[in-house]
Amino acid sequence: MYWGKIIGTLIGLAVRNPWAAVAGFILGHQFDRGFQARFRVFEKQGNEMPRVSEDFVKALFQTMGHLAKVDGRVSEDEIRSARMVMHRLSLNPARVRRAIAWFDEGKAPGFQLQKKMRELRRVNARGPSERLTFVRLLLEVVLAKDSLKNDERALIWKICTELEIGRVELAQLEAMIRAQKGFKRSAAGNVDATRVKKAYAALGVSPNASNDEVKTAYRRLMNRNHPDKISGSNPGADVMAEAQRRTREVRSAYEMLKARRSIR
């Protein structure tokens, strides 16, 4: 990662001062190092989201709804991204319904954002890491759109201020999410998306299925196709080979979706 060094150096050169260019390079280098460290932490976290309290989930989806509505309308991309956050937090159907209701509460006029952020900061027991996770999940939804308007950025900064998250940390989070978004649109990202689509098809479930539905489909198919389950009927070699192939396919598909959706 080198964008911080490039931008910092260019800013320094723009003022026609070689020492400013050096200082810009050094500051950019520090930004890049912090970005890489943050990125590694969140890459690990991407496979296993931390357990969060009901207060965290409530505040998250209320704030998410408020942010999504600030430009006047909630886009399909924002709704889709909010659904993905529900999956990653392993919300069961009842909690998904509550999350949707909280999202709608945040959209309503008169939602007291500042009060909600101060409540979250007061009851937060895990400190800065959980607050960064909160902002990261918000950004994943609002950055689902191609661009952010000034009032949206102002609102995000207000949230960060209340949660004691600095501008550098916010910039690192946004850069990380935009990098991930760019990957999804690349050729490699298209291949990855195709693999995920095939995994859902192998389990016979929709991408909108809940984590519980994914687990149920996996167990049902393993019970139906595992060679040990059919060996008692003395199947032919071709039947046994197909059962082994199908078992590998189902297990591989589930392991992929389990990691993507943080299924416990």
C-alpha positions, 0 to 999 in steps of 0.5 A: 500500500503506497497511496499515502506516500504518493499523496503526501509527497505530491502535497509537499511538492505543490507548495514548492518546498522540498522539505514539505515533500519529505515531510509529506512522504513520511506522513504518507508512509505512516498512514500506509503502515497504519492502513496495512495494520488495520487491514490485516486486523479486519481481514481476520475479523472478516472471517469471524465477526466479534460477538456484540451486544443487543445494544450494539446491534440496535444502535448499529441498525438505527444509525444505518437507517438514519445514514441511508435516509439522509440523502432522501432515499434508501437505495437497493445497494444500501438495503442489500449491504444492510442484509449482508451485515445481518448475515455477518453478525449471525442474526437469527430470523427474530433478530433480523426482524428486530434489526429491520424495525430498528433500521426503520426507526433510524429513518424516521424524522426526529431520530436523536443520533447524538444521544444514541452515540453517547449511549453506545459509548457509555455502555461500550465495554470493549473499547475502541476496537468495538467502536471501530467495528461499528463505524466499519459496518456503517461504512460498508453500507453507505459506501455501497453507493458510488459516491457520498454527498457532503451531508452524509460525510458530515454525519459520518464525521459526527458519529466518529467524533462522538465515538472518539475515532479520529480522521486518520482512522476514518480515512484508513477504514474508508480506504480499506472498504473502497479497496475491497469494493474495487476487488469485487469489481475486478476480474478476480472479484468476478471469479470470486463472486462466481464461486460464491454463487456456485456454493449457494447453488450447491446447497440449494439455498438463496443468497438471501437465506439466513445462516440457520437456513444455510446450516440446515441445508448443509446438514440435510444434504450431508445426511442424504449424500454421505457414503456412510449413509448409503453404504448399507444398501450395497450401492454400485461403485458409480453410485458410491463415487457420485455420493463421495463427489457430492459430499465433497462439493457440499462440504466445500460449499458450506466451508466457503459460506461459513467463512463469508457469513461468519457462521458459528 
